[in-house]
Amino acid sequence: MGEKREGRPGDAPHGPPRPDGRPRGRKRKTGTGYSEDMILMATSLATQLARGKTECELETLINILDILSDVLVGILAQRRICDRQGIEILQDGDFII
């Protein structure tokens, strides 16, 4: 966790483009490509999540968040595919052609 992966949908440091295709507003980037606000938020969240956890619990949390990240990347990619093909996505996750 914390390692930036290149070339995967959803890894953009500032979120996906707007529906009209224009990039979202950008804040000043750090050397990693993430804004300082984003790094501060992630650091604060990680600090709170880690408080009182054992090494094993932290490793489990890292694995869960890594899997969650992969699943969200897949969902984002699927939504983009559906959007390009004009497939409506229902709120419960089903698709209408």
LOTORKOL-227316 format. One record per residue: residue in three letters; residue number from 1; x, y, z of N, C-alpha, C in turn. Coordinates in nm, 3 decimals, padded with zeros to 5 digits. Layout:
residues N
   residuo   num       n_x       n_y       n_z      ca_x      ca_y      ca_z       c_x       c_y       c_z
       ALA   NUM         X         Y         Z         X         Y         Z         X         Y         Z
...
END
This chain:
residues 97
   residuo   num       n_x       n_y       n_z      ca_x      ca_y      ca_z       c_x       c_y       c_z
       MET     1    00.085   -00.117    00.000    00.000    00.000    00.000    00.089    00.123    00.000
       GLY     2    00.044    00.234   -00.058    00.123    00.354   -00.063    00.210    00.362   -00.186
       GLU     3    00.229    00.252   -00.252    00.310    00.250   -00.372    00.220    00.282   -00.490
       LYS     4    00.259    00.383   -00.569    00.177    00.423   -00.682    00.202    00.331   -00.799
       ARG     5    00.094    00.275   -00.854    00.104    00.188   -00.970    00.074    00.270   -01.094
       GLU     6    00.151    00.248   -01.198    00.135    00.323   -01.322    00.048    00.248   -01.420
       GLY     7   -00.020    00.322   -01.506   -00.088    00.265   -01.620   -00.217    00.190   -01.591
       ARG     8   -00.279    00.215   -01.477   -00.405    00.147   -01.445   -00.516    00.251   -01.437
       PRO     9   -00.636    00.218   -01.486   -00.746    00.312   -01.475   -00.770    00.346   -01.329
       GLY    10   -00.799    00.472   -01.304   -00.830    00.513   -01.168   -00.708    00.555   -01.087
       ASP    11   -00.587    00.541   -01.142   -00.468    00.580   -01.070   -00.436    00.728   -01.087
       ALA    12   -00.516    00.800   -01.164   -00.491    00.942   -01.183   -00.492    01.011   -01.048
       PRO    13   -00.392    01.094   -01.017   -00.383    01.153   -00.885   -00.495    01.252   -00.854
       HIS    14   -00.569    01.295   -00.954   -00.673    01.394   -00.930   -00.810    01.345   -00.972
       GLY    15   -00.828    01.217   -00.985   -00.958    01.160   -01.019   -00.979    01.151   -01.169
       PRO    16   -01.088    01.088   -01.206   -01.117    01.069   -01.348   -01.154    01.202   -01.413
       PRO    17   -01.144    01.211   -01.546   -01.183    01.334   -01.614   -01.331    01.363   -01.593
       ARG    18   -01.367    01.487   -01.615   -01.509    01.525   -01.610   -01.583    01.453   -01.721
       PRO    19   -01.717    01.447   -01.713   -01.794    01.380   -01.818   -01.766    01.435   -01.958
       ASP    20   -01.730    01.564   -01.967   -01.702    01.620   -02.099   -01.559    01.590   -02.145
       GLY    21   -01.483    01.515   -02.065   -01.349    01.474   -02.104   -01.237    01.564   -02.055
       ARG    22   -01.272    01.683   -02.002   -01.168    01.773   -01.953   -01.114    01.723   -01.820
       PRO    23   -00.985    01.744   -01.793   -00.931    01.700   -01.663   -00.989    01.783   -01.550
       ARG    24   -00.991    01.726   -01.432   -01.039    01.797   -01.314   -00.934    01.900   -01.273
       GLY    25   -00.976    01.996   -01.188   -00.884    02.097   -01.139   -00.766    02.033   -01.069
       ARG    26   -00.650    02.093   -01.083   -00.530    02.033   -01.027   -00.469    02.125   -00.922
       LYS    27   -00.424    02.064   -00.815   -00.349    02.137   -00.713   -00.202    02.110   -00.736
       ARG    28   -00.119    02.186   -00.667    00.025    02.167   -00.683    00.062    02.025   -00.645
       LYS    29    00.141    01.962   -00.730    00.180    01.822   -00.709    00.311    01.814   -00.631
       THR    30    00.325    01.704   -00.559    00.453    01.674   -00.496    00.530    01.584   -00.591
       GLY    31    00.645    01.538   -00.550    00.727    01.451   -00.634    00.659    01.320   -00.669
       THR    32    00.563    01.274   -00.589    00.496    01.147   -00.617    00.379    01.163   -00.712
       GLY    33    00.340    01.286   -00.743    00.227    01.309   -00.831    00.097    01.331   -00.757
       TYR    34    00.098    01.322   -00.626   -00.023    01.345   -00.547   -00.015    01.484   -00.484
       SER    35   -00.131    01.549   -00.467   -00.132    01.681   -00.405   -00.095    01.669   -00.258
       GLU    36   -00.047    01.778   -00.202   -00.010    01.778   -00.060   -00.132    01.750    00.028
       ASP    37   -00.249    01.802   -00.012   -00.372    01.777    00.064   -00.405    01.628    00.067
       MET    38   -00.389    01.563   -00.047   -00.420    01.421   -00.056   -00.324    01.339    00.032
       ILE    39   -00.198    01.375    00.031   -00.098    01.305    00.114   -00.129    01.327    00.261
       LEU    40   -00.164    01.449    00.299   -00.197    01.479    00.438   -00.320    01.399    00.483
       MET    41   -00.422    01.394    00.398   -00.543    01.320    00.431   -00.511    01.171    00.447
       ALA    42   -00.434    01.114    00.355   -00.399    00.972    00.362   -00.315    00.943    00.486
       THR    43   -00.222    01.032    00.517   -00.136    01.013    00.634   -00.219    01.018    00.763
       SER    44   -00.310    01.114    00.771   -00.396    01.125    00.889   -00.484    01.002    00.906
       LEU    45   -00.542    00.956    00.796   -00.628    00.837    00.801   -00.547    00.714    00.842
       ALA    46   -00.429    00.697    00.782   -00.345    00.582    00.815   -00.303    00.584    00.962
       THR    47   -00.270    00.702    01.013   -00.230    00.714    01.153   -00.343    00.672    01.245
       GLN    48   -00.464    00.717    01.214   -00.580    00.680    01.297   -00.611    00.531    01.286
       LEU    49   -00.605    00.476    01.165   -00.632    00.333    01.147   -00.528    00.245    01.217
       ALA    50   -00.404    00.292    01.223   -00.295    00.212    01.280   -00.290    00.217    01.432
       ARG    51   -00.355    00.315    01.490   -00.347    00.334    01.635   -00.397    00.209    01.708
       GLY    52   -00.310    00.152    01.792   -00.346    00.038    01.875   -00.348   -00.096    01.804
       LYS    53   -00.306   -00.101    01.679   -00.309   -00.226    01.602   -00.177   -00.301    01.615
       THR    54   -00.187   -00.433    01.613   -00.066   -00.517    01.613   -00.009   -00.520    01.471
       GLU    55    00.111   -00.575    01.459    00.173   -00.588    01.327    00.086   -00.674    01.235
       CYS    56    00.033   -00.782    01.289   -00.053   -00.871    01.210   -00.180   -00.799    01.165
       GLU    57   -00.240   -00.722    01.255   -00.361   -00.647    01.219   -00.332   -00.543    01.112
       LEU    58   -00.216   -00.479    01.121   -00.178   -00.381    01.019   -00.157   -00.447    00.883
       GLU    59   -00.092   -00.563    00.882   -00.073   -00.634    00.756   -00.207   -00.676    00.696
       THR    60   -00.300   -00.719    00.780   -00.433   -00.756    00.732   -00.504   -00.634    00.674
       LEU    61   -00.497   -00.521    00.742   -00.558   -00.398    00.693   -00.498   -00.355    00.560
       ILE    62   -00.366   -00.365    00.549   -00.299   -00.332    00.423   -00.351   -00.420    00.310
       ASN    63   -00.363   -00.550    00.336   -00.413   -00.642    00.233   -00.557   -00.610    00.193
       ILE    64   -00.641   -00.580    00.291   -00.781   -00.546    00.262   -00.788   -00.420    00.177
       LEU    65   -00.713   -00.318    00.215   -00.716   -00.192    00.140   -00.658   -00.209    00.000
       ASP    66   -00.558   -00.294   -00.014   -00.501   -00.320   -00.146   -00.604   -00.389   -00.236
       ILE    67   -00.675   -00.487   -00.182   -00.780   -00.555   -00.258   -00.892   -00.456   -00.291
       LEU    68   -00.932   -00.375   -00.194   -01.036   -00.275   -00.217   -00.995   -00.180   -00.330
       SER    69   -00.870   -00.137   -00.329   -00.820   -00.049   -00.435   -00.831   -00.115   -00.572
       ASP    70   -00.791   -00.242   -00.580   -00.799   -00.315   -00.708   -00.944   -00.328   -00.755
       VAL    71   -01.035   -00.356   -00.662   -01.177   -00.370   -00.699   -01.233   -00.236   -00.748
       LEU    72   -01.199   -00.127   -00.679   -01.247    00.005   -00.721   -01.191    00.044   -00.858
       VAL    73   -01.066    00.010   -00.885   -01.007    00.035   -01.017   -01.086   -00.041   -01.124
       GLY    74   -01.122   -00.165   -01.095   -01.201   -00.245   -01.189   -01.340   -00.186   -01.212
       ILE    75   -01.403   -00.140   -01.105   -01.535   -00.077   -01.118   -01.527    00.048   -01.203
       LEU    76   -01.425    00.130   -01.179   -01.407    00.252   -01.258   -01.386    00.219   -01.405
       ALA    77   -01.304    00.119   -01.433   -01.279    00.079   -01.572   -01.407    00.030   -01.637
       GLN    78   -01.486   -00.050   -01.565   -01.612   -00.101   -01.620   -01.709    00.013   -01.647
       ARG    79   -01.717    00.109   -01.557   -01.806    00.224   -01.578   -01.765    00.302   -01.702
       ARG    80   -01.636    00.320   -01.722   -01.589    00.392   -01.841   -01.625    00.317   -01.968
       ILE    81   -01.611    00.185   -01.966   -01.648    00.103   -02.082   -01.797    00.117   -02.109
       CYS    82   -01.879    00.104   -02.005   -02.024    00.116   -02.021   -02.062    00.255   -02.072
       ASP    83   -01.996    00.358   -02.020   -02.025    00.495   -02.063   -01.995    00.512   -02.212
       ARG    84   -01.881    00.461   -02.257   -01.843    00.473   -02.399   -01.939    00.398   -02.489
       GLN    85   -01.994    00.288   -02.440   -02.083    00.205   -02.522   -02.231    00.239   -02.501
       GLY    86   -02.259    00.340   -02.419   -02.397    00.382   -02.397   -02.480    00.285   -02.315
       ILE    87   -02.415    00.210   -02.228   -02.485    00.114   -02.143   -02.515    00.182   -02.010
       GLU    88   -02.643    00.186   -01.973   -02.683    00.250   -01.849   -02.650    00.159   -01.731
       ILE    89   -02.597    00.216   -01.625   -02.566    00.140   -01.505   -02.672    00.173   -01.400
       LEU    90   -02.742    00.071   -01.354   -02.843    00.090   -01.250   -02.775    00.107   -01.115
       GLN    91   -02.846    00.162   -01.018   -02.790    00.186   -00.885   -02.746    00.058   -00.815
       ASP    92   -02.813   -00.054   -00.843   -02.775   -00.179   -00.775   -02.660   -00.250   -00.847
       GLY    93   -02.605   -00.188   -00.951   -02.489   -00.245   -01.020   -02.522   -00.322   -01.146
       ASP    94   -02.651   -00.350   -01.171   -02.688   -00.420   -01.294   -02.674   -00.326   -01.413
       PHE    95   -02.669   -00.383   -01.531   -02.653   -00.305   -01.653   -02.777   -00.317   -01.739
       ILE    96   -02.811   -00.208   -01.809   -02.920   -00.209   -01.907   -02.858   -00.178   -02.042
       ILE    97   -02.890   -00.257   -02.143   -02.838   -00.230   -02.278   -02.945   -00.159   -02.357
END
